[in-house]
């Protein structure tokens, strides 16, 4: 029974992809919450421009913002279907950008001034809740936007993959674009945050697409797998 259950789950998530995916989740939490704690009492910079202020607040986009999370989960799992080599390139890109985000968050803490939400529609109530959970009137860790970079990487990592249905690849571009727009019209991020996020993905995706530059990730996870196997044999 256990063997059949394991085989069922491996149709969706290969066993070798579980640890890299969990590592990304843990690193994301550390980068976001850890940098926030370390810069809590620091001066924060506001990169808001006149163009940003001209963008209207559209509370209804809060649902796009929230639905980004299952979109990310599905896309990161699907990325493993490209096979180990490409998936490890994907993981290397993600972990590198997360590390850079952490450094930038520490060196250049950023914030913005969120608008007052006077209405009480369901979308506005949910947006108020998100604001409250995410720094209140003075959020931090804005540049570059993790929301934008993860969404763009979901599309970039699946683009052109023969193992992924073309329909989902098109959907991922559409979804990533909507999520990035949502960060702007919800006043969660501004133009510089989105541009910086997309630029990082494009730069590091191209970097790891060549040669064996991603093999540091392969060594980390494959070595751990070998150690686990040896431990299992001893037991």
Secondary structure, 3 states (H helix, E strand, C coil): CHHHHHHHHHCCCCHHHHHHHHHHHHHHHHHHHHHHHHCCCCCCECCCCHHHHHCCCCHHHHHHHHHHHHHHHHHHHHHHHHCHHHHHHHHHHHHHHHHHHHHHHHHCCECCCCCCCCCCCHHHHHHHHHHHHCCCCCCCCCCCCHHHHHHHHHHHCCCCCCCCCHHHHHHHHHHHHHHHHHHHHCCCCCHHHHHHHHHHHHHHHHHHCCCCCCHHHHHHHHHHHHHHHHHHHHC
